Amino acid sequence: MKTTLTKMLVCLLFAAMVCGTNSYAAEGVKKYDVHDKERENPTVMTPPERFGQPPVDATVLFDGTAESTSQWERDRREI
């Protein structure tokens, strides 16, 4: 009887802790309401000139040419 009561109490405390932390985390994240007019708009992406190309304002790290890797440096640390 005592172990069943203890198990039930532990489960209830764990559930209360999980529910409490989830509601606290949700409160800290919410900055705006769903359709808040004060919410800032996302940045506008400039589309590519041709289909399959990266956007015009993208930073291309590697495009397959030797010039695109000329500025890269090798990590010289021992693994």
Secondary structure, DSSP 8 states (H G I E B T S, - for coil): -HHHHHHHHHHHHHHHHHHHHHHHHHHHH--S-TT-TTS---------SSTTS--TT---S--SSHHHHTT--------
